[in-house]
Amino acid sequence: MVKLFEKNYHLMSIPELKEFIEKNKRLPEIPSADEMLKNGVNTAELMMGLLKKLEELTLHVIQQQEEIEALKAKK
């Protein structure tokens, strides 16, 4: 199991994520709607993937807040 909150976890940058979404029309590691319709949905796997995306999003929000605080401190 991936441990997102460990220091050595590689979090995809927002520009990398944007590029992936534009190219693939889906989130990384989450099947597309067409794939789900064609192959069915493993609910447990999908829920784990969505939880991972939620945790990654939380890490991005924390990083952005730290950047905001750093910019405020420069004023």
N, CA, C and O atoms as a DFTB+ gen file, in Angstrom:
300 C
 N C O
     1  1       0.841      -1.188       0.000
     2  2       0.000       0.000       0.000
     3  2       0.883       1.248       0.000
     4  3       1.907       1.287       0.682
     5  1       0.497       2.239      -0.743
     6  2       1.244       3.488      -0.858
     7  2       1.011       4.323       0.399
     8  3      -0.114       4.443       0.884
     9  1       2.086       4.890       0.911
    10  2       1.994       5.742       2.096
    11  2       2.214       7.187       1.670
    12  3       3.346       7.670       1.620
    13  1       1.114       7.869       1.364
    14  2       1.190       9.226       0.834
    15  2       1.757      10.230       1.810
    16  3       2.338      11.232       1.392
    17  1       1.606       9.992       3.080
    18  2       2.030      10.996       4.047
    19  2       3.460      10.772       4.529
    20  3       3.895      11.407       5.489
    21  1       4.185       9.883       3.878
    22  2       5.604       9.698       4.164
    23  2       6.396      10.743       3.376
    24  3       5.973      11.167       2.301
    25  1       7.528      11.148       3.908
    26  2       8.337      12.199       3.284
    27  2       8.838      11.826       1.894
    28  3       9.042      12.708       1.060
    29  1       9.039      10.536       1.626
    30  2       9.611      10.123       0.340
    31  2       8.554       9.900      -0.746
    32  3       8.896       9.462      -1.845
    33  1       7.283      10.190      -0.468
    34  2       6.239      10.013      -1.482
    35  2       6.387      11.093      -2.555
    36  3       6.490      12.278      -2.238
    37  1       6.396      10.686      -3.809
    38  2       6.481      11.648      -4.916
    39  2       5.073      12.091      -5.293
    40  3       4.298      11.323      -5.862
    41  1       4.761      13.319      -4.972
    42  2       3.470      13.903      -5.319
    43  2       3.605      14.572      -6.680
    44  3       4.456      15.440      -6.874
    45  1       2.764      14.163      -7.614
    46  2       2.785      14.758      -8.948
    47  2       2.501      16.259      -8.813
    48  3       1.583      16.660      -8.098
    49  1       3.277      17.065      -9.491
    50  2       3.065      18.515      -9.435
    51  2       1.763      18.880     -10.150
    52  3       1.249      18.115     -10.967
    53  1       1.251      20.044      -9.830
    54  2       0.018      20.515     -10.484
    55  2       0.206      20.620     -12.000
    56  3      -0.675      20.184     -12.742
    57  1       1.323      21.181     -12.492
    58  2       1.512      21.206     -13.958
    59  2       1.565      19.800     -14.573
    60  3       1.019      19.578     -15.653
    61  1       2.216      18.860     -13.895
    62  2       2.256      17.479     -14.389
    63  2       0.853      16.877     -14.414
    64  3       0.472      16.198     -15.367
    65  1       0.103      17.134     -13.364
    66  2      -1.263      16.622     -13.277
    67  2      -2.140      17.221     -14.374
    68  3      -2.910      16.514     -15.024
    69  1      -2.012      18.527     -14.569
    70  2      -2.787      19.196     -15.621
    71  2      -2.477      18.587     -16.986
    72  3      -3.383      18.306     -17.771
    73  1      -1.184      18.385     -17.262
    74  2      -0.774      17.803     -18.539
    75  2      -1.350      16.388     -18.701
    76  3      -1.843      16.038     -19.774
    77  1      -1.287      15.581     -17.640
    78  2      -1.822      14.223     -17.695
    79  2      -3.321      14.248     -18.000
    80  3      -3.798      13.500     -18.853
    81  1      -4.061      15.112     -17.297
    82  2      -5.510      15.193     -17.493
    83  2      -5.840      15.650     -18.910
    84  3      -6.734      15.095     -19.549
    85  1      -5.125      16.657     -19.404
    86  2      -5.382      17.141     -20.763
    87  2      -5.124      16.050     -21.795
    88  3      -5.860      15.930     -22.774
    89  1      -4.081      15.258     -21.576
    90  2      -3.717      14.205     -22.513
    91  2      -4.648      13.000     -22.416
    92  3      -5.058      12.452     -23.440
    93  1      -4.987      12.581     -21.196
    94  2      -5.706      11.318     -20.982
    95  2      -7.183      11.465     -20.640
    96  3      -7.915      10.476     -20.637
    97  1      -7.632      12.684     -20.353
    98  2      -9.026      12.972     -20.024
    99  2      -9.516      12.181     -18.807
   100  3     -10.669      11.754     -18.740
   101  1      -8.599      11.999     -17.846
   102  2      -8.933      11.303     -16.603
   103  2      -7.831      11.568     -15.589
   104  3      -6.768      12.083     -15.934
   105  1      -8.094      11.212     -14.338
   106  2      -7.074      11.309     -13.304
   107  2      -6.115      10.126     -13.404
   108  3      -6.510       9.043     -13.835
   109  1      -4.866      10.324     -13.012
   110  2      -3.930       9.196     -12.995
   111  2      -4.444       8.086     -12.058
   112  3      -4.975       8.360     -10.982
   113  1      -4.276       6.867     -12.484
   114  2      -4.629       5.675     -11.704
   115  2      -6.126       5.481     -11.488
   116  3      -6.536       4.605     -10.727
   117  1      -6.936       6.288     -12.147
   118  2      -8.394       6.132     -12.092
   119  2      -8.842       5.814     -13.515
   120  3      -8.532       6.556     -14.447
   121  1      -9.574       4.705     -13.683
   122  2     -10.006       4.363     -15.045
   123  2     -10.966       5.411     -15.611
   124  3     -11.692       6.075     -14.871
   125  1     -10.954       5.541     -16.916
   126  2     -11.876       6.468     -17.573
   127  2     -13.293       5.923     -17.498
   128  3     -13.502       4.743     -17.216
   129  1     -14.249       6.779     -17.749
   130  2     -15.652       6.349     -17.762
   131  2     -15.852       5.262     -18.816
   132  3     -16.570       4.290     -18.578
   133  1     -15.217       5.424     -19.988
   134  2     -15.344       4.410     -21.036
   135  2     -14.791       3.064     -20.571
   136  3     -15.397       2.024     -20.829
   137  1     -13.636       3.077     -19.883
   138  2     -13.062       1.829     -19.367
   139  2     -13.997       1.177     -18.355
   140  3     -14.173      -0.041     -18.353
   141  1     -14.589       1.992     -17.503
   142  2     -15.506       1.443     -16.499
   143  2     -16.741       0.847     -17.141
   144  3     -17.218      -0.206     -16.716
   145  1     -17.265       1.513     -18.164
   146  2     -18.436       0.976     -18.857
   147  2     -18.102      -0.329     -19.570
   148  3     -18.898      -1.269     -19.569
   149  1     -16.916      -0.379     -20.180
   150  2     -16.502      -1.562     -20.938
   151  2     -16.161      -2.733     -20.023
   152  3     -16.573      -3.865     -20.278
   153  1     -15.406      -2.461     -18.952
   154  2     -14.862      -3.529     -18.112
   155  2     -15.559      -3.715     -16.775
   156  3     -15.244      -4.645     -16.032
   157  1     -16.494      -2.846     -16.468
   158  2     -17.129      -2.905     -15.159
   159  2     -16.289      -2.145     -14.141
   160  3     -15.220      -1.622     -14.455
   161  1     -16.796      -2.098     -12.923
   162  2     -16.143      -1.332     -11.870
   163  2     -15.901      -2.231     -10.673
   164  3     -16.824      -2.869     -10.165
   165  1     -14.655      -2.276     -10.226
   166  2     -14.330      -2.926      -8.965
   167  2     -14.456      -1.836      -7.912
   168  3     -13.576      -0.986      -7.780
   169  1     -15.545      -1.864      -7.169
   170  2     -15.852      -0.776      -6.248
   171  2     -14.752      -0.556      -5.215
   172  3     -14.401       0.587      -4.925
   173  1     -14.210      -1.622      -4.664
   174  2     -13.162      -1.475      -3.645
   175  2     -11.921      -0.802      -4.236
   176  3     -11.356       0.103      -3.622
   177  1     -11.495      -1.237      -5.423
   178  2     -10.325      -0.623      -6.068
   179  2     -10.592       0.841      -6.401
   180  3      -9.725       1.694      -6.210
   181  1     -11.791       1.131      -6.897
   182  2     -12.134       2.502      -7.236
   183  2     -12.136       3.382      -5.987
   184  3     -11.632       4.504      -6.021
   185  1     -12.692       2.889      -4.899
   186  2     -12.726       3.654      -3.655
   187  2     -11.310       3.911      -3.134
   188  3     -11.023       5.007      -2.652
   189  1     -10.431       2.926      -3.225
   190  2      -9.041       3.120      -2.796
   191  2      -8.349       4.162      -3.673
   192  3      -7.589       4.992      -3.175
   193  1      -8.614       4.116      -4.974
   194  2      -8.033       5.102      -5.882
   195  2      -8.535       6.501      -5.582
   196  3      -7.768       7.464      -5.603
   197  1      -9.837       6.611      -5.301
   198  2     -10.400       7.925      -4.989
   199  2      -9.876       8.445      -3.656
   200  3      -9.645       9.645      -3.511
   201  1      -9.686       7.564      -2.684
   202  2      -9.108       7.971      -1.404
   203  2      -7.689       8.497      -1.616
   204  3      -7.300       9.501      -1.020
   205  1      -6.921       7.819      -2.463
   206  2      -5.561       8.276      -2.760
   207  2      -5.600       9.664      -3.390
   208  3      -4.793      10.524      -3.037
   209  1      -6.520       9.891      -4.309
   210  2      -6.626      11.204      -4.946
   211  2      -7.020      12.269      -3.927
   212  3      -6.514      13.390      -3.986
   213  1      -7.906      11.942      -3.001
   214  2      -8.297      12.879      -1.952
   215  2      -7.099      13.229      -1.071
   216  3      -6.905      14.392      -0.716
   217  1      -6.303      12.231      -0.723
   218  2      -5.113      12.475       0.093
   219  2      -4.097      13.322      -0.670
   220  3      -3.477      14.214      -0.090
   221  1      -3.920      13.053      -1.962
   222  2      -3.009      13.867      -2.769
   223  2      -3.501      15.309      -2.837
   224  3      -2.710      16.247      -2.734
   225  1      -4.794      15.481      -3.008
   226  2      -5.373      16.818      -3.045
   227  2      -5.118      17.550      -1.734
   228  3      -4.807      18.741      -1.735
   229  1      -5.249      16.843      -0.624
   230  2      -4.975      17.434       0.681
   231  2      -3.524      17.900       0.765
   232  3      -3.252      18.984       1.280
   233  1      -2.599      17.097       0.267
   234  2      -1.190      17.496       0.270
   235  2      -0.958      18.744      -0.587
   236  3      -0.168      19.613      -0.218
   237  1      -1.645      18.832      -1.725
   238  2      -1.518      20.023      -2.575
   239  2      -2.054      21.261      -1.852
   240  3      -1.449      22.330      -1.926
   241  1      -3.168      21.125      -1.165
   242  2      -3.749      22.256      -0.431
   243  2      -2.783      22.728       0.660
   244  3      -2.593      23.929       0.850
   245  1      -2.180      21.784       1.366
   246  2      -1.208      22.134       2.404
   247  2      -0.030      22.889       1.790
   248  3       0.398      23.912       2.324
   249  1       0.495      22.387       0.668
   250  2       1.612      23.066       0.002
   251  2       1.227      24.484      -0.423
   252  3       2.001      25.426      -0.248
   253  1       0.035      24.624      -0.977
   254  2      -0.406      25.943      -1.417
   255  2      -0.569      26.893      -0.234
   256  3      -0.231      28.073      -0.332
   257  1      -1.082      26.386       0.871
   258  2      -1.237      27.230       2.052
   259  2       0.120      27.691       2.575
   260  3       0.278      28.841       2.985
   261  1       1.095      26.787       2.559
   262  2       2.443      27.158       2.986
   263  2       3.016      28.243       2.078
   264  3       3.678      29.163       2.558
   265  1       2.769      28.143       0.774
   266  2       3.236      29.161      -0.159
   267  2       2.548      30.498       0.094
   268  3       3.188      31.548       0.033
   269  1       1.258      30.463       0.374
   270  2       0.498      31.684       0.678
   271  2       1.060      32.349       1.928
   272  3       1.271      33.562       1.956
   273  1       1.301      31.546       2.962
   274  2       1.831      32.095       4.206
   275  2       3.221      32.701       3.990
   276  3       3.533      33.747       4.559
   277  1       4.047      32.061       3.183
   278  2       5.383      32.576       2.890
   279  2       5.293      33.914       2.144
   280  3       6.054      34.839       2.429
   281  1       4.370      34.009       1.198
   282  2       4.191      35.262       0.460
   283  2       3.685      36.364       1.374
   284  3       4.127      37.506       1.254
   285  1       2.776      36.056       2.281
   286  2       2.266      37.050       3.234
   287  2       3.383      37.544       4.134
   288  3       3.443      38.728       4.464
   289  1       4.265      36.644       4.531
   290  2       5.358      37.017       5.427
   291  2       6.363      37.949       4.749
   292  3       7.057      38.705       5.428
   293  1       6.448      37.902       3.416
   294  2       7.378      38.770       2.677
   295  2       6.908      40.214       2.617
   296  3       7.708      41.113       2.358
   297  1       5.630      40.448       2.849
   298  2       5.074      41.812       2.745
   299  2       5.555      42.697       3.875
   300  3       5.186      43.869       3.941
